Structures are given as structure tokens and as C-alpha cells.
Amino acid sequence: MLSNLDPARVTDIILIRQISELYAKAFDESKPEILEEIFTEDAVFQSPNYRTEGRANIRALPDSVVRNKPFIRSRHYIHNQRVEFDGDTARATTYGIAKVLRARDGKTVLDIMAMTYHDSLIKRDGRWRFAERRGTLDWSEVRDVSAPES
């Protein structure tokens, strides 16, 4: 099956994985400008807690998340990804884990969330971007932890 892949599609698979990783970096390193590069102008983003449309509104998400659910730091890990192509559009399903340290009731807790992202992507001017990204929460766990000193 993989031996039948066109080398250009292998490159596309790598590029689509990279934008999934850049999405994680935008949140983990609080770099919302990255989101401008990986979403289309009219993109839609939906998660269990948010739904927003348009690149400018999506760019504001990292600050909004911090404001509404204060956290110390986060790490997003991208795992399995499956991509299906139709010309210059693609659908991807990506599994990942988000680990978020939060201060809660005088303690430090670790929220661990298993996520599945269902993405619609489009290739314009040689670049892949999310046209729609829909994240679903598969399960979560909260643990008390000791946070490192800043």
C-alpha cells in the first residue's frame, strides 16, 4: 500500500504533520502568530470548549485559553496521523495528548487529555493550511503534582 504512494504525496504527508506540530507549538510556547500561518483566512476551529471562525479569531485562542483556564505550562504531543487526499484538499485524523499544569485550589495539578483532531486541509500556493480543525476530547485525567520552580 505505501509502495504505491506518489513521492509528492509523501512530501504532503510530512508537511501536514508539520502544521499539526506547529499548532501544538503555538499553544505550548504562546506564539499565536504561528496560527496565522497554518489556518486559512476563513478557517473554522472547534474544540469541546471553543468554536470560532476566521484566522484573526483563531489567532486569539492561546491568549483566551490562558485567560479563561489559567495554566502554568502545557505540552502537546502529536501521535498517529492518517491523511486522505482529494486533489489539493485533504482530510486528516490526528491523535494526541495534551498535558497542562494548572494551579487549582492552592495545589498544582496536571490535566492529561487524550484528543482526536479531525481536519480539513487545503493546499494553496504550494502550502497546506487548516480549513477546519475539530478537536474532540476522548478522555481526561487530573493528578496532583509538584511543579518545578520557575
SEZAGU-553721 format. One record per atom (N, C-alpha, C, O, CB): residue in three letters; x, y, z. Coordinates in steps of 0.1 Angstrom, whole numbers, plus 5000, padded with zeros to 4 digits. Glycine has a CB too. Layout:
# residues N
alaXYZ
...
***
This chain:
# residues 150
met500849885000
met500050005000
met500950135000
met500750214992
met499150005012
leu501850135009
leu502750255009
leu503650264997
leu504050374993
leu503650255022
ser503950154991
ser504850154979
ser504150214967
ser504850254958
ser505250014976
asn502850234968
asn502050294957
asn501950454959
asn501350514950
asn500750244956
leu502550504969
leu502450644972
leu503350724962
leu504450694960
leu502850684986
asp502750824957
asp503550924949
asp504450994958
asp504051044969
asp502551024941
pro505751014954
pro506651084963
pro506151224967
pro506451274978
pro508051104956
ala505451294958
ala504851424961
ala503851414973
ala503851504981
ala504151494949
arg503151304973
arg502251284984
arg502951254997
arg502451295008
arg501251164981
val504051184997
val504851165009
val505251305014
val505251325027
val506151075006
thr505751395006
thr506051525010
thr504851595016
thr505051665026
thr506651604998
asp503751585010
asp502551645015
asp502151595029
asp501751665038
asp501351625006
ile502351465031
ile502051405044
ile502951465055
ile502551495066
ile502251245044
ile504251475051
ile505251535061
ile504851685064
ile504851725075
ile506651535055
leu504451755053
leu504051895055
leu502851915064
leu502752005072
leu503851965042
ile501851825062
ile500651825070
ile500951795085
ile500451855094
ile499551735065
arg501851695087
arg502251665100
arg502951785107
arg502751815119
arg503251545101
gln503751855099
gln504451975104
gln503452085109
gln503652145119
gln505352035094
ile502352105102
ile501452205106
ile500752165119
ile500352245127
ile500452245095
ser500552035120
ser499951985133
ser500952005145
ser500452045156
ser499651835132
glu502151985142
glu503152015152
glu503352165155
glu503552205166
glu504551955148
leu503252245145
leu503252395147
leu502052445155
leu502152535163
leu503352465133
tyr500852385153
tyr499752415161
tyr500052395176
tyr499752475184
tyr498552325156
ala500652275179
ala501052245193
ala501952355198
ala501852395209
ala501652105194
lys502952385190
lys503952485194
lys503352615197
lys503752685206
lys505052495183
ala502352655189
ala501652785191
ala501052795205
ala501152905211
ala500552805180
phe500552685209
phe499952695223
phe500952675234
phe500952745244
phe498852585224
asp501852585232
asp502852555242
asp503852665245
asp504252685256
asp503652425239
glu504152735234
glu505152845235
glu504452985234
glu505153085233
glu506252835225
ser503152985235
ser502353115234
ser502853195222
ser503253315224
ser502553195247
lys502753135210
lys503153205198
lys501953205188
lys501953135179
lys504353135191
pro500953295191
pro499753285183
pro500053325168
pro499253295159
pro498753385188
glu501153395165
glu501453435152
glu501653305143
glu501453315131
glu502753515151
ile501953195149
ile502153075141
ile500753035135
ile500752975124
ile502652955150
leu499653055143
leu498353015139
leu497953085126
leu497253035117
leu497353045149
glu498453205124
glu498153285112
glu498753215099
glu498253225088
glu498753425113
glu499853145101
glu500553075090
glu499952945087
glu500052895075
glu501953055094
ile499152885096
ile498752745093
ile497252725092
ile496752615089
ile499152655105
phe496452835093
phe495052835091
phe494652925079
phe495353025076
phe494252885103
thr493652885071
thr493152975060
thr492453095066
thr492153095078
thr492252895051
glu492253195058
glu491653325062
glu490253295068
glu489853355078
glu491553415051
asp489453205062
asp488153175066
asp487953045074
asp486952985075
asp487253175054
ala489053005080
ala489052875088
ala488052865099
ala487652975105
ala490452845093
val487752745103
val486852725114
val487652635124
val488252535120
val485452655110
phe487652675137
phe488252585147
phe487152555158
phe486452645162
phe489452665154
gln487152425161
gln486152385171
gln486852285181
gln487552195176
gln484952325165
ser486652305194
ser487152215204
ser485952195213
ser484852255212
ser488452265211
pro486152105223
pro485052085233
pro484652215240
pro483552235245
pro485451985244
asn485552315241
asn485252445248
asn485152565240
asn484652665244
asn486352465258
tyr485552555227
tyr485552675219
tyr485052645205
tyr485252535200
tyr487052735218
arg484452745198
arg484252745184
arg484452885179
arg483852975184
arg482752685181
thr485252895169
thr485553025164
thr485853015149
thr486252915144
thr486753095171
glu485553125142
glu485753135128
glu486653245124
glu486653355130
glu484453145120
gly487453225114
gly488353335109
gly489753325115
gly489853305127
gly487753465111
arg490753355107
arg492153345112
arg492353435123
arg493053405133
arg493053375100
ala491853555123
ala492153655134
ala491553605147
ala492253625157
ala491553795130
asn490353545147
asn489853495159
asn490553365164
asn490753345176
asn488353455157
ile491053285155
ile491853165158
ile493153215164
ile493653145174
ile492053075146
arg493753315159
arg494953365164
arg494853405179
arg495853395187
arg495453485156
ala493653455183
ala493453495197
ala493253385206
ala493253405219
ala492253595197
leu493153265202
leu492853145211
leu493853125222
leu493453115233
leu492753025203
pro495153125219
pro496053095230
pro495953195242
pro495953155254
pro497553105226
asp495753325239
asp495553425250
asp494253395257
asp494153415269
asp495653565244
ser493153365249
ser491853335255
ser491953215264
ser491353215275
ser490853315244
val492653115260
val492652995268
val493353025282
val492952975292
val493452885261
val494453095281
val495253135293
val494353215302
val494353195315
val496553205289
arg493653315297
arg492753395305
arg491653325311
arg491353345323
arg492153515296
asn491053225304
asn489853155309
asn490153035318
asn489452995327
asn488953115298
lys491352975315
lys491752855322
lys493252865325
lys494052805319
lys491452725314
pro493552955335
pro494952985337
pro495852855339
pro495452765346
pro495153065350
phe496952855333
phe497852745334
phe499252785335
phe499652905331
phe497752645322
ile500152705340
ile501552725343
ile502252705330
ile503052785326
ile502052645354
arg502052585324
arg502652555311
arg501952435305
arg501252355312
arg504152525312
ser502152415292
ser501552305286
ser502452235276
ser503452295272
ser500252345278
arg502152115273
arg502952035263
arg501851955255
arg501151875261
arg504051945269
his501951975242
his501051895233
his501951795226
his503051825220
his500251985223
tyr501551665225
tyr502251565218
tyr501451505207
tyr500251465209
tyr502651445228
ile501951515195
ile501251465183
ile501651315181
ile502851285181
ile501651545170
his500651225180
his500851085178
his500451045164
his500851105154
his500151005189
asn499650945163
asn499250885150
asn498550995141
asn497751075147
asn498350765151
gln498750985128
gln498051075119
gln497751005106
gln498650935101
gln498851205116
arg496551015102
arg496150945089
arg495651055080
arg494751135084
arg495050835092
val496151065068
val495751165058
val495251095045
val495751005040
val496951255055
glu494151155040
glu493551115028
glu493451235019
glu492951335023
glu492151045030
phe493851215006
phe493851324997
phe492751324986
phe492351214982
phe495251334990
asp492351444982
asp491551454970
asp491951584963
asp491451694966
asp489951464974
gly492951564954
gly493551684947
gly494251774957
gly495151724964
gly492451764940
asp493951894957
asp494551994966
asp493852014979
asp493952114986
asp494752124960
thr493051914983
thr492351914996
thr492751775003
thr493051684996
thr490851934995
ala492651785016
ala492951655024
ala492051655036
ala491651765041
ala494451655027
arg491951535041
arg491251515054
arg492351435063
arg492951345058
arg489951435053
ala492451485075
ala493451415084
ala492751395097
ala491951465102
ala494751505086
thr493151275103
thr492751245117
thr494051235124
thr494951155121
thr491851115117
thr494151305135
thr495351305143
thr495051285158
thr494151345163
thr496151445141
tyr495751185164
tyr495651165178
tyr496751235185
tyr497851245181
tyr495651005181
gly496451285197
gly497451355205
gly497051355220
gly495951325224
gly497651495200
ile498051395228
ile497851415242
ile498351555246
ile499351605241
ile498751305250
ala497451625253
ala497851755259
ala498051735274
ala497151685281
ala496751865255
lys499151785279
lys499451785293
lys499551935298
lys500352005292
lys500751705297
val498751965307
val498652105311
val498752115326
val498052065334
val497252175307
leu499852195331
leu500052225345
leu499152345349
leu499252445342
leu501552245349
arg498352325359
arg497452435364
arg497652455379
arg497852365386
arg496052415359
ala497352575383
ala497252605397
ala495752595400
ala494952665394
ala497852745401
arg495452505410
arg494052495414
arg493852465429
arg494452375434
arg493352375406
asp493152555435
asp492952545450
asp494252535458
asp494252445467
asp492052415453
gly495152615454
gly496452615462
gly497352495459
gly498452485465
gly496152615476
lys497052415449
lys497852295445
lys498252315430
lys497552395423
lys497152165448
thr499152235426
thr499452225412
thr498952095407
thr499251985413
thr501052235409
val498152105397
val497551985391
val497951965376
val498352065370
val496051985392
leu498051845372
leu498351815358
leu497051755352
leu496551645355
leu499551705357
asp496551835342
asp495451785334
asp496051705322
asp496851765314
asp494551895329
ile495651585320
ile496151505308
ile494951475300
ile493951415305
ile496851365313
met494951515287
met493851505279
met494151435266
met495151475259
met493251645275
ala493451325263
ala493651255250
ala492651315240
ala491451325243
ala493351095252
met493251365229
met492451435219
met492551365206
met493451295202
met492951585218
thr491451385198
thr491451345184
thr491151475176
thr490151535179
thr490451235181
tyr491951505166
tyr491651615157
tyr491151565144
tyr491751475138
tyr492951705156
his490051625139
his489551595126
his489751715117
his489151825120
his488051545126
asp490651705107
asp491051825100
asp490651825085
asp490651715079
asp492551845101
ser490251935080
ser490051955066
ser491152055062
ser491352165068
ser488652005062
leu491952025052
leu493052105048
leu492952135033
leu492352065025
leu494452035051
ile493652245029
ile493652295016
ile495052335012
ile495752395021
ile492652405013
lys495452305000
lys496752354995
lys496652464986
lys495952454975
lys497552234989
arg497152584990
arg497052704981
arg498452754980
arg499252764990
arg496152814987
asp498852794968
asp500152854966
asp501252764971
asp502352814977
asp500352994972
gly501052634970
gly502052534975
gly502152514990
gly503052434994
gly503352574970
arg501252564998
arg501252555012
arg499952495017
arg498852535013
arg501552685019
trp500152395026
trp498952335032
trp498552415044
trp499352465052
trp499252185037
arg497252435046
arg496652505058
arg495452435062
arg494752375054
arg496452655054
phe495052455075
phe493852405080
phe492652495075
phe492752615076
phe493852405096
ala491652435069
ala490452505066
ala489452485077
ala488652575080
ala489852455052
glu489552365084
glu488752335095
glu489552245104
glu490152145100
glu487352275092
arg489552275117
arg490152185127
arg489152165138
arg488752255145
arg491552245133
arg488752035140
arg487752005150
arg488351905160
arg488751795156
arg486451945144
gly488551955172
gly489151865183
gly488151805192
gly487151875196
gly490151945191
thr488251675195
thr487351615204
thr488151555216
thr489251515214
thr486551505197
leu487551565227
leu488251505239
leu487851365241
leu486651335242
leu487851595252
asp488851275240
asp488551135242
asp488451085256
asp487551015260
asp489651045234
trp489351135264
trp489351115279
trp490251215285
trp491151275279
trp489750975282
ser490151235299
ser491051315306
ser491251265320
ser490451185325
ser490451465307
glu492351305326
glu492651265339
glu493351385346
glu494051465339
glu493651145339
val493051405359
val493751515366
val494451455378
val493951365385
val492651615372
arg495751495379
arg496651445390
arg497251565398
arg497451665392
arg497751355384
asp497351545411
asp498151645419
asp499651615415
asp500051505415
asp497851625434
val500451725414
val501851705411
val502551815418
val502051915423
val502051715395
ser503951805418
ser504751915423
ser505351975411
ser506051915403
ser505851865434
ala505152105410
ala505752175398
ala507152225401
ala507452265412
ala504752305395
pro507952225390
pro509352275392
pro509252435395
pro508352505390
pro510152245380
glu510252475402
glu510352615405
glu510652695392
glu511452645383
glu511452645415
ser510052805389
ser510252885377
ser511552955377
ser511953025368
ser509152985375
***
